Structure formats: structure tokens, C-alpha cells
């Protein structure tokens, strides 16, 4: 949703607020109570700076974000963000072989990139041997060649 209660793009036509705004963090930011045809949409976009619309959620009341996330209001819109307010703590080694300043920082990275499946490997900085070890399959292959 743009400023002034206007939306610059239309995601779907002929849907109600409940259907339009359901879907958590991926839900559209706003919806329109008016059922507009393509001519009206063109008119509003070309001459008025966007289609009149209403924010899906203007407060965090009733918004559920899930584990590791919290609701915040930004620009008049409720949205789910990674919940990480990091305090100073010791370094930890992530499953990606990288050292993070704290467990909180590692969790924040994991929240922002869920496809990576980042977890805590062990407390303390990552050891160099962790990154440079050859995969076991390579070692076994070389060993079997020597024994033949």
C-alpha cells in the first residue's frame, strides 16, 4: 500500500477482505472494498496514483507470526519480522561453518534464510579443521585405491 491510501498494483479481483488478507506474512498489504472493472483500475492507476485501498492490518492485535518472528507496525501496516534483539554474548559456530557473534545472530540469520536450515553446530568460534576436512566419501575412495 502506498501513502495516501492508494495501491499501485492489483493482485486479484472480486475477493473479499478475509480472502485477500489471509495468508500471514505473504498476504497483500491492502485490499479494496470496491469491486472495480479493468477500466476503473486503469483510470485510478493512470490518473490518481493508484487504486483506493485499505490496509489489511493496522495493528498487531490478532496477528500470529509463528516461531522466531514477531509482529511490528511499519508505515501503518502490521508485518511479521524476525524477532531478534541481540545482546552481547560469546561466539558460536553455525552448521554452515561460519562463526557468529552470538547465538542470537545465528538465529536471526536462520530466520531470514529458512531454506538454508542453519542450526548451531557448537559453542565458540568455528575451528579451521571444520571447514577444510575432506568429505568422508573422498577419503574412503582414496583408501580403497591404495588397498587394491
Buried (B, 14 or more C-beta within 10 A) or exposed (E): BBEEBBBEEBEEEEBEEEEBBEEEEEBBBBBBEEEBEEEEBEEBBEEEEBBBBBBBBEEBEEBEBEEBBBBBBEEBBBBBBBBBEBEEEEBBBBBBBBBBBBBBBBBBBBBEEEEEEBEBBEEEBBBEEBEEEEEEEEEEEEEEEEEE
